[in-house]
Amino acid sequence: MTGSSAIIAGGSGLVGDELLHLLLNQPEFEAVYALSRRELPLHSSKLHQIIHPELRITEWEDTSPTPTVGFICLGTTIKQAGSKKALEAVDYQRVKEVANTMKMLGVRHLVVISSLFASPWSPSHYLRCKGRMEQALVKMGFEHCIFVRPGPLKGDRSQPRKDELLVQSLFDIFHPLVIGPIVNLDPIPAEQVAKKMLMLAQEAQRHELPKVFTLSGRMLLDKPAITH
């Protein structure tokens, strides 16, 4: 894996920011491309920022290292987006467009943030968009297509989500009584999700995972040994 390169979309988000810092500290990656709508306040000799309001790559130098690993950390809520249609434009259409761009660049192993209970048949518009997104990306033919499905996230958002804060406060009260599948709603630190995404990408590069792999909820809390 030495000398490989990675590309990440959504590096300014809660998980994306943690993941970008991890990638920059990984000696195995000689170059890290950050596809973002605005410039990120980070500086590193191996960080290459690609700024575009719609997360498009309009030109690429032939001499630039080809990213073989891609990470997509994009997502919104109906409240942030303003409507169901606007949410679908981000969580489904834009993620699909970014993944297609990464595939054309040469990315072979893709790791994407989805959501707990994502399903194209869900009665929830949000979860249905996530499920449809997963289906679309699998059809693109990556060597590995990996989805992490966290529930509510712990971390310092610039714009806190009230639903995550509510779930976290309820779990703090009722945690000893929680059993069964609902335990997957226990809020997970964003840093842990980022570490798990990196670990899964490393396993994919070593061909230790099936072509399509999904990890949900509490399974993301396993603490891998990350090399710094």
PLY file of the C-alpha trace (Angstrom):
ply
format ascii 1.0
element vertex 228
property float x
property float y
property float z
element edge 227
property int vertex1
property int vertex2
end_header
0.00 0.00 0.00
3.00 2.29 0.25
2.84 5.19 -2.18
-0.92 5.08 -2.81
-3.13 8.15 -3.01
-6.61 8.93 -1.71
-9.41 11.36 -2.48
-12.09 12.53 -0.04
-15.30 14.47 -0.64
-16.89 16.14 2.36
-13.74 16.83 4.33
-15.34 19.77 6.15
-18.06 17.69 7.80
-18.08 16.09 11.23
-16.68 12.72 10.15
-14.94 14.03 7.03
-12.76 16.44 9.01
-11.62 13.65 11.34
-10.95 11.36 8.39
-8.99 13.97 6.45
-6.65 14.49 9.41
-6.14 10.73 9.69
-5.35 10.44 5.98
-2.77 13.22 6.14
-1.05 11.40 9.02
-0.89 8.08 7.18
2.56 7.49 5.65
1.09 5.01 3.14
-0.65 7.86 1.28
1.74 10.02 -0.73
-1.05 12.37 -1.85
-4.49 13.24 -0.47
-7.01 15.11 -2.62
-9.81 16.97 -0.84
-12.82 17.73 -3.03
-14.72 20.56 -1.35
-17.06 23.48 -1.99
-14.73 25.86 -0.17
-11.10 25.98 0.87
-10.33 23.98 4.00
-8.16 25.50 6.77
-5.53 22.78 6.49
-1.96 22.81 5.26
0.14 19.79 4.35
2.71 19.07 1.67
0.62 16.13 0.45
-2.79 17.82 0.59
-4.23 18.92 -2.76
-7.48 20.87 -2.50
-9.97 20.79 -5.38
-12.55 23.53 -4.94
-15.83 23.50 -6.86
-19.33 24.62 -5.74
-20.85 21.39 -7.08
-17.92 19.12 -6.17
-16.88 18.58 -9.77
-13.40 18.03 -11.13
-13.06 19.97 -14.37
-9.38 19.29 -15.04
-6.72 16.83 -13.93
-2.97 16.91 -14.49
-1.63 13.78 -16.17
1.34 13.87 -13.82
-0.84 13.81 -10.69
-0.83 10.51 -8.76
-3.98 8.49 -9.41
-6.12 8.09 -6.28
-6.91 4.43 -5.76
-8.96 4.93 -2.59
-11.99 7.22 -2.36
-14.01 8.42 0.62
-17.40 10.15 0.45
-18.62 11.88 3.62
-21.53 13.87 2.21
-24.97 14.25 3.71
-27.61 16.68 4.84
-31.04 16.79 6.51
-34.41 18.02 5.29
-34.14 20.96 7.69
-30.71 21.96 6.31
-31.63 21.30 2.69
-35.04 22.96 2.88
-37.11 20.28 1.13
-37.24 16.58 0.30
-36.18 17.34 -3.26
-33.15 19.33 -2.09
-32.15 16.55 0.32
-32.36 14.00 -2.50
-30.17 16.25 -4.66
-27.37 15.95 -2.08
-27.77 12.54 -0.44
-28.56 10.68 -3.65
-27.73 12.62 -6.80
-24.57 14.44 -5.68
-23.09 11.43 -3.94
-23.72 9.42 -7.10
-22.05 12.10 -9.26
-19.01 12.31 -6.98
-18.64 8.52 -6.93
-18.81 8.42 -10.72
-16.09 11.11 -10.90
-13.90 9.11 -8.54
-14.41 5.98 -10.64
-13.28 7.84 -13.78
-10.19 9.13 -11.96
-9.11 5.57 -11.18
-10.46 4.95 -7.67
-10.81 1.21 -7.07
-11.84 1.07 -3.42
-14.71 3.33 -2.28
-15.80 3.95 1.33
-19.03 5.92 1.86
-21.00 7.19 4.85
-24.62 6.10 4.66
-27.07 5.78 7.55
-28.35 3.20 9.99
-31.50 1.53 8.58
-30.83 2.81 5.04
-33.09 1.04 2.55
-34.53 1.90 -0.88
-37.87 0.59 0.44
-37.91 2.59 3.68
-41.00 4.74 4.41
-38.53 7.47 5.47
-37.52 9.74 2.59
-34.09 10.26 4.17
-33.38 6.54 4.59
-34.83 5.77 1.17
-32.39 8.24 -0.44
-29.51 6.57 1.39
-30.65 3.13 0.26
-31.03 4.19 -3.36
-27.60 5.81 -3.21
-26.04 2.55 -2.02
-27.70 0.62 -4.85
-26.46 3.10 -7.46
-22.86 3.03 -6.23
-22.70 -0.76 -6.13
-23.65 -0.82 -9.84
-20.65 1.37 -10.75
-18.25 -1.56 -10.58
-15.68 -0.55 -7.96
-13.35 -3.32 -6.80
-14.71 -2.65 -3.33
-17.77 -0.63 -2.38
-17.97 -0.19 1.40
-20.76 1.51 3.33
-20.62 2.56 6.97
-24.02 3.13 8.55
-23.71 5.01 11.83
-26.67 6.14 13.86
-26.52 9.52 15.64
-23.02 10.98 15.86
-21.12 12.54 18.75
-18.90 15.49 17.98
-18.71 19.25 17.66
-20.75 20.30 14.65
-20.70 23.92 13.49
-24.50 23.54 13.26
-25.63 20.95 15.84
-28.43 18.62 14.77
-31.26 18.65 17.33
-32.21 15.03 16.60
-28.71 13.82 17.47
-28.62 15.90 20.64
-32.02 14.53 21.69
-31.05 10.90 21.08
-27.79 11.39 22.96
-29.55 12.91 25.98
-32.11 10.06 26.05
-29.40 7.40 25.87
-27.51 9.06 28.69
-30.64 8.54 30.83
-31.86 5.12 29.67
-28.61 3.45 28.53
-28.68 0.70 31.23
-32.13 -0.39 30.00
-31.39 -0.48 26.27
-31.26 -3.92 24.66
-31.69 -5.45 21.21
-31.38 -3.65 17.85
-32.21 -0.28 19.40
-28.74 -0.27 20.97
-27.47 0.70 17.50
-28.99 4.15 18.10
-26.41 4.81 20.79
-24.51 7.89 19.51
-21.06 7.09 18.11
-18.07 9.48 18.21
-17.32 10.87 14.76
-13.63 10.14 15.31
-14.42 6.45 15.73
-16.40 6.35 12.48
-13.50 8.01 10.67
-11.00 5.49 12.09
-13.24 2.63 11.02
-13.53 4.03 7.49
-9.75 4.19 7.21
-9.34 0.68 8.57
-11.89 -0.69 6.09
-10.10 1.04 3.20
-6.82 -0.52 4.30
-8.45 -3.96 4.46
-9.96 -3.45 0.99
-6.54 -2.58 -0.43
-5.26 -5.86 1.01
-8.29 -7.62 -0.55
-9.51 -8.80 2.85
-13.13 -7.72 2.29
-15.90 -8.86 -0.06
-16.65 -6.67 -3.07
-19.64 -5.05 -1.30
-19.41 -4.65 2.47
-21.62 -2.85 4.99
-20.96 -2.11 8.65
-23.66 -0.64 10.89
-24.31 0.84 14.30
-22.34 -0.52 17.24
-20.08 -2.56 14.93
-18.36 0.73 14.13
-17.19 1.00 17.73
-14.53 -1.67 17.34
-11.24 0.13 17.90
-8.69 -0.76 15.21
-4.98 -0.09 15.58
-4.34 2.95 13.40
-0.77 3.63 12.33
0.34 7.25 12.72
0 1
1 2
2 3
3 4
4 5
5 6
6 7
7 8
8 9
9 10
10 11
11 12
12 13
13 14
14 15
15 16
16 17
17 18
18 19
19 20
20 21
21 22
22 23
23 24
24 25
25 26
26 27
27 28
28 29
29 30
30 31
31 32
32 33
33 34
34 35
35 36
36 37
37 38
38 39
39 40
40 41
41 42
42 43
43 44
44 45
45 46
46 47
47 48
48 49
49 50
50 51
51 52
52 53
53 54
54 55
55 56
56 57
57 58
58 59
59 60
60 61
61 62
62 63
63 64
64 65
65 66
66 67
67 68
68 69
69 70
70 71
71 72
72 73
73 74
74 75
75 76
76 77
77 78
78 79
79 80
80 81
81 82
82 83
83 84
84 85
85 86
86 87
87 88
88 89
89 90
90 91
91 92
92 93
93 94
94 95
95 96
96 97
97 98
98 99
99 100
100 101
101 102
102 103
103 104
104 105
105 106
106 107
107 108
108 109
109 110
110 111
111 112
112 113
113 114
114 115
115 116
116 117
117 118
118 119
119 120
120 121
121 122
122 123
123 124
124 125
125 126
126 127
127 128
128 129
129 130
130 131
131 132
132 133
133 134
134 135
135 136
136 137
137 138
138 139
139 140
140 141
141 142
142 143
143 144
144 145
145 146
146 147
147 148
148 149
149 150
150 151
151 152
152 153
153 154
154 155
155 156
156 157
157 158
158 159
159 160
160 161
161 162
162 163
163 164
164 165
165 166
166 167
167 168
168 169
169 170
170 171
171 172
172 173
173 174
174 175
175 176
176 177
177 178
178 179
179 180
180 181
181 182
182 183
183 184
184 185
185 186
186 187
187 188
188 189
189 190
190 191
191 192
192 193
193 194
194 195
195 196
196 197
197 198
198 199
199 200
200 201
201 202
202 203
203 204
204 205
205 206
206 207
207 208
208 209
209 210
210 211
211 212
212 213
213 214
214 215
215 216
216 217
217 218
218 219
219 220
220 221
221 222
222 223
223 224
224 225
225 226
226 227
